[in-house]
Amino acid sequence: IGTSTLGYPAGGRNTLTLNGTSQSLFGLLTGGTTRSYWYFDGTNTNLASDNNGGILTINVSSANPLILATSNTERMRIDANGNAAIGSTSTSSSRLNLTWASNLTGAPNLQMDAPASQYKIMRFTSAGTARWDMGVDNATESGSNAGSAFYINSFTDAGAYNGTPFKITRSNNNIVMSNGLSVSGMYSGANSSLYLV
């Protein structure tokens, strides 16, 4: 459409080619209203659901995985059980499996970034109810390494905040344990000891 040259005219392959002067768009409509579209905007290829189209679903109807790739190399897959793998072709039994490829430089890392005025939280729940948080607080970074302290919070059976039993401040690396420290089994051997520095 708009061209006499077929895209990717390999043997045995049927093609539909859209050729615009600067952009190309393939839309899906019902009753004359655009629901979703696939288009090239001159720089990027986009797959979108219009405001009238609701949720955009990418689905593999069989038991095969959904694979995302760049530069013809697999980067991420989601298997039929909903387990995801990044950097690996195996999801194993983990809900999320992160693998650092041997050809990459630097240390493996998982980064969570937000402005200093916002919490950065990793939460552990039971049946959707909060049990533990660990993260960085929203204290102002006012200089001299102040603010953004690391903490661990606990929650009640009902999921209500139950206190901060553990906290480390950045400015002096002080560790605060609000309910004290209980150590068991430290003195069972002749040379067992506990050092507080």
Salt bridges, closest charged atoms under 4 A:
GLU74 OE2 - ARG77 NE 2.57
ASP133 OD1 - ARG123 NE 2.66
ASP137 OD2 - LYS167 NZ 3.63
